[in-house]
Amino acid sequence: MSQPLPVGQPEVRTVGEVSTILSGKVMIPMGCDECTQETDISLETLKQHGTYVCEHCATIHTFSDAELRLMRLMLAQAGYHFAL
């Protein structure tokens, strides 16, 4: 005699938060205070040089280590992490 198998509750899988690992060469738009246009710059360039030039008005912008850490922290909270 065969007995039916007991039916259990369906397995519920909770999906955790997904993180995206980005290369340091990914371009990030940086707004210019002078002309309000955006210039795409890589995080790797910001880390190496600490400055970037607006491609619209040629204004030179400095980027401190504190600003770099803050930007990486904010991107990490949004699920983006950089492989640097």
N, C-alpha and C positions, 0 to 999 in steps of 0.2 A: 504494500500500500504506500502510495506516495503522499506525503504531507506537503501542503504549500509552504513555501518559505515565508517567514514573517516579513512584513513590509515595514521598513524603518523610515524614519524621517529623512527627507532628502538632505544630503550634505550641503550645508551652506558655507560657501567660501567667502571670506571677507577679503576684499581687494585692498591692499595697503597703498600707501602713497607711492607714486612712481616718480623717480628722479631721472633726470636727463644729464648725462655727462657730455659736456661740450669740449671741443678742442680750444686751445688758447688762440687759435687763428679765426675763430668765429667773430664776425663783425658785429659790433654793438653801436647803435646810433647814439651819438653824443651831441647834445644841443649847444649851440653857440650863444653866449650871452650878448654878443655884439649884434649879430644879424638875425638871430633866432632860427637859423637854418640848422639842419642836422648833418653831421659828418660821421660816416661809418668808420670805426676804428677797432682794431682787435685788442683784446685784453692783454695779449702777449706784448704788443707794442707799448701799451700803457705801463705795463710792468717793467719793461726794459728801459724805456726812455723817460717816462714821467711827464711827457708833454705830447701834445698833438696840435696840428695846425688845421684850422677851419678851411675846408676846401672852397668855401664861398667868398669869404672876406679876408683870408690869410691871417687871421688873428691867432696868436700862439696861446694855448691854454696849458697851464701846468696841472698836474694830477698828482696829489700827494699819496703817500702810502696809506694814510688813514682813509682817504676817499676810495682808494682801491679796495681796502679791506671792507669798507662799508658797502660798496657796490657788490662785492662777492657775497657778503652776508645776505643782502637783500635778494640777490638772485638765488641763493641757496634756499631761502625761505619759500621762494616760488617754485622750488624743485629743480633748479639748474645748478649743476656743479661743474667746475672746470678742472680739467686734467692738466695742471701746470706743475 
